[in-house]
Each structure stands twice: as C-alpha cells, then as structure tokens.
C-alpha cells in the first residue's frame, strides 16, 4: 500500500523531537563559528517559517558560503528545495550535508529526500532501500525522535518490511500518541495481520488527528474491499438484528400492558344502565388499534430481514463446503431445497391469498321467517343492521364475521354473516339465544368485525407461510423462517387476543343491556355446556356406528345404545370449562369472570316475549331437514379423514319389543341426544 505522505513527511523538515532545544543548540553552534552568519541563519529560518521559500533558499546559500562546515544550513536548504519540487537538487544537497557531518538529522533528511518523489512516478527501489537504512540508523541514534521513527515506518512500508513497520509504529505510539501518522501506520500493521476492523478504527483515529481526506478515503476503501462480507457488515447487521428483536420485545411488552388495562376496563362497571355499552373504553380500543397496526407493519418489515437470514444461512453452509474443498452433493442439495422452500413460503405468504370458502351451508332465510324476525329484533335493540346471511354448521359454532374489501367497508356495504351450529340449538331457549345474538351484534356495533383488513391479511400471511413450511418439510427449529413465523404468531396472538378480550367484554355489555344479564348468562352457559355434551355424544355415537357398522341418518337424534360417560363427569367438565384460566393467547376471558362482570352491571327494565321460553328450533322451518344435512356433512368428514363410509340408511318399521330400534325410532328421540 503506497501512500502520498508528502504533507506529513515535509511538515517535520528534519527537526528533532525537542525542537526548541535543538534550535538553540544550532544557534549557539553557528554563533561560535560566525556571529554574522548566525544572524543570516536566523533570518533564513524565519523566512522558511512564513513560507518565503525563495528568500529562505537565498539566505541559506549565504550561510553555506560563509560557513561551509555548518551542515545544518545545507540540510535546511535541502528541505526547502523539496518544497520547491526540486527533488534531484534536494537529494544532492542532503548528501553533501551528510558528507559534511554524519549526524542523525542529516541521515533522516536524506532519507526523506529519497522517499519523496513526484506523484505518479515509480519508486526507485535502490533509493527506497537506501532511505530505509538511513532512517533505521537515524532512529537507532535517536529512538525518541518522532521524525526519524516516521521515516522508518514509511521506508519500511515501501520496502514491505512489516516487522520494522510494527516496531516503529509501537515506538510512535509511545512517543507521539496524538500524531496522525502514529495511528495511520498502526492501522497498516493491523491490516497486514488481517485485523481489518481494528485497522479501520485506527484509521478513523488518524483522520480525527489530521490525516488528509484523500489518504483516508483511499486507504479505507482498500481495507473495506479486502474485508469479508460478514466482517464488513457484521457489526451493522448485528446491531440491526438486535434492534429488530428489541422492536418485537417492545410490541410484546405493550401487549402485556394493554392486557392488564383490558382486565381493569372489564372490571370497571358503568355508572348507569343508560350509558353506552362501549363506555369510556374507546380510548383503550384506539390504542389497541394503533399497536395492532404497528405489529402488522412490523411483520411485513421483518419479512425481508428473515428472507435475508435464510439466504445467508443456506448460502453460508454451501459456501463453507466449497471453502473446505469437499462438497457432499446430497447434503448441499438438501440445504438448497430447504432454503428455496423457505424463501418460496415467505414469498407465497405475501403475494398469494387463499381462496375463501363458505363456513357452512347457507340458509335460505325466506324459508325461516321467524328466525328473520328475531335477527331483525335483536339488531334493532343494539342499533345496527341485521346479518345478511346465516350459515349452518354441524357442530356448536356461534359467531359472526364480515366480508368485503376496503371500499365496501367504507361505504357500509359489507356482507354480514352469522354462523350457527346445529349442535348448539338443542335446549337453547329463544330468550337466551337473543342475548347471545345481541353479544354478536355488539361486535358489529363496535366495528370489531370491520376495518381489520390489515390484521386479517397478516393472519392469512402467517397461516400461509406456516402451512407452506410444514408441507415443504422446512418447519424445523433451526430454520430462521420457522422460528420467525412461530414466534411472531405467538406475539401477534398475545397482542391481538388482548384486544379480542376487550371486544368480548364490551360485546357482553351490549347483550346484558339489551336482554339482561340473566339471559346472557344462561345463553353463554348453554353454549359452553352444549359444546361439551355434543362432543361427547358425537364421539360415542360415531364410534358405535362405525364399530357396529350401522347407518346414521340423523346424528342429532341418534340414541346411543352403549356405555356413555356419567352425568357427574360431564357436569365436572362443564364446570372446569367455565372456571378455566385463559392462556395469554386466548381470545376470550374466563367465562366465570364474564358472568360476574355482566351481573355487576346496572339493571335495566326489559320487556320479554312469550316465545322466549321456546326452543330455538321453533324458529326454523324444517328441523329434521337441517339435522340430516348436517349429519351428511359429518359422514363426509369421516370418510375424508378416516376413509370410513357411514351409510345414511332408510327408515324402517319398528320390530318387536326388545329388538334393535330403526332409524325411524332414532328420529323420534331428540331428547336422547341432549342427555348424552
């Protein structure tokens, strides 16, 4: 590495370390030789200091003429000629000075003259070697002279003598720690030893002490070009990665704080039954919205980072095999496929949207006018529009959602949907059903189901990525993509589910204010109990039907002949479900807490309906038809998941007493399913 160090070399001009003492010594020496010449020498020095090189050269010539043996005048004239770009003349003068007097200063001056050359010219290696010998000799005589050590470093550098460069740079660190060349040469030593990061640090220090921009930029560029990628950007990437993790931790912390605030808001009872069910908790919902939006944005910002990590990890492993000169083809192929699958999963999660499927069988509401009337009544009490469609499922689902893009959301033309499970309707009173429906409509009123397009897109993206990784065999703990998607999913759930809990609490208030806390408590408890009872009934019934190869026309009216769980066992399961503590990722608070919170609300006078004690099935036009359709769905699911075909069967006449009952008898016993 050859550097243009003219400014640094000529700035010293052959002066000793203790400049003042050295100048006094020279003045005394020439005063003894020729007092008149001493005055001229002083004038020459002054001219040189103020930049009058021509005047200084003329005066130094006069001193040389009067006192030829005074080598300092010849040496000073040599350095002036160097400044005047008269290198050849300068070298000749420095040789005369050294011939006149063999002192360290004259050797250093000649070494300087030999090292200095016009920019762009090729160095004369014989002169460089001579300069190295002269500088080394000068430094040996005066080891604390920084100018001599500086010349040793420069000549050693140009001679590629890095052992001497190391020695002189350490000497400079000792005698001139605030001297820019000290850190410059120290950086070169580090670079020669492969410590490029340390070399750049010392180069920056030299820059702060006055190193010229051209030298700094040129040398730093060489260092960075020689650095491996990981070393050049490693620190920056590390800090960036730590900052990214800190951001995730901050979001998680905010989620925890907001969850606590949600619990506090849930236990804060409104002062009046006439108060809006949303109450003073709007601000908390807004904060949740901002944090959730930030979490979603963080997800998309993180994807390029994770893709880079996957690419670096996969490429690094393959590069490592290439570097050691042994390439296990099969292993490299596995790593390459693993990397490509991970990258494809992430790209797919961004650009591909899974096709929406219907949540169940869509009811023709025209065939169920009583159900429509209830839907409109509840919507009127909550102050929102009713659902557009109702979907039936075979299980115990009760929920609402909205469909439609941003434009439909802004214009209020989204499609509102209610999902009802046939398994939840047995024993469900219309009054309790209205209260549960009011809870679902409360979500519509609070716009919990609208405006969440960003969050929904993130959920879909996370699900798509996780599914693609699992299907591609890349769902492993050592895969950065899998670690990210699984970790982010937990963080996102912790934050979004906290918001969901607040939404549930506020929706509960709508139900309690509209139909009373007692009706809502009854309805929610019924949904929980039916979920457990229906699961038990379904498992026992299907097991019996499959083992005994029976037909199944209507699961909901099927009478189990074999052993069923004890009633006490089922009641215990229901009680445990009501009092089970939710995990940080659950979207609903504990049911027992929800019961307590709604019953603590101010009471309101409410008018009931005579039909409220009837079963919800009374609102449907053809119960048996719906039950058989849902049973068909279950038979299809069993066939798809287990490869077992369950026939539907045909109604048969009842046999003699004690013999096996037929499908017709099963359809006449709806109470059996409820007690299962």
HELIX and SHEET records of a PDB file:
HELIX    1   1 UNK A    6  UNK A   12  1                                   7    
HELIX    2   2 UNK A   19  UNK A   33  1                                  15    
HELIX    3   3 UNK A   35  UNK A   49  1                                  15    
HELIX    4   4 UNK A   53  UNK A   66  1                                  14    
HELIX    5   5 UNK A   71  UNK A   83  1                                  13    
HELIX    6   6 UNK A   87  UNK A  100  1                                  14    
HELIX    7   7 UNK A  104  UNK A  115  1                                  12    
HELIX    8   8 UNK A  125  UNK A  141  1                                  17    
HELIX    9   9 UNK A  146  UNK A  158  1                                  13    
HELIX   10  10 UNK A  162  UNK A  175  1                                  14    
HELIX   11  11 UNK A  180  UNK A  192  1                                  13    
HELIX   12  12 UNK A  196  UNK A  208  1                                  13    
HELIX   13  13 UNK A  213  UNK A  226  1                                  14    
HELIX   14  14 UNK A  229  UNK A  267  1                                  39    
HELIX   15  15 UNK A  279  UNK A  281  5                                   3    
HELIX   16  16 UNK A  282  UNK A  324  1                                  43    
HELIX   17  17 UNK A  329  UNK A  351  1                                  23    
HELIX   18  18 UNK A  365  UNK A  367  5                                   3    
HELIX   19  19 UNK A  369  UNK A  382  1                                  14    
HELIX   20  20 UNK A  406  UNK A  410  1                                   5    
HELIX   21  21 UNK A  422  UNK A  424  5                                   3    
HELIX   22  22 UNK A  430  UNK A  445  1                                  16    
HELIX   23  23 UNK A  453  UNK A  471  1                                  19    
HELIX   24  24 UNK A  480  UNK A  515  1                                  36    
HELIX   25  25 UNK A  517  UNK A  547  1                                  31    
HELIX   26  26 UNK A  555  UNK A  557  5                                   3    
HELIX   27  27 UNK A  567  UNK A  579  1                                  13    
HELIX   28  28 UNK A  591  UNK A  599  1                                   9    
HELIX   29  29 UNK A  610  UNK A  613  5                                   4    
HELIX   30  30 UNK A  616  UNK A  619  5                                   4    
HELIX   31  31 UNK A  623  UNK A  642  1                                  20    
HELIX   32  32 UNK A  663  UNK A  667  1                                   5    
HELIX   33  33 UNK A  670  UNK A  675  1                                   6    
SHEET    1   A 4 UNK A 361  UNK A 362  0                                        
SHEET    2   A 4 UNK A 389  UNK A 393 -1                                        
SHEET    3   A 4 UNK A 415  UNK A 421  1                                        
SHEET    4   A 4 UNK A 398  UNK A 403 -1                                        
END                                                                             
